[in-house]
C-alpha cells in the first residue's frame, strides 16, 4: 500500500533531514508500519524509490530489525 498524501509529505520531510536519502529507510519504515500495521513488499518498493536505493536494500534493512512486521 502506498503512503497517504499526508504521510508522503511527512516522508519527504523526513528524507530532507538526512544528508543521504538512504539514511531515512528506518524512519520511513516506521512511518509506513504506523500507517498500515506492517511493511508490504509494495511499501518497501515505494520506500526504495523515495530513498533512491533498490527494493532489496530496503528489504534487507527491514528484515534485519525485528521491530518491523513483514
Secondary structure, 3 states (H helix, E strand, C coil): CCCCHHHHHHHHHHHHCCCCHHHHHHHHHHHHHHHHCCCCHHHHHHHHHHHCCCHHHHHHHHHHCCCCCC
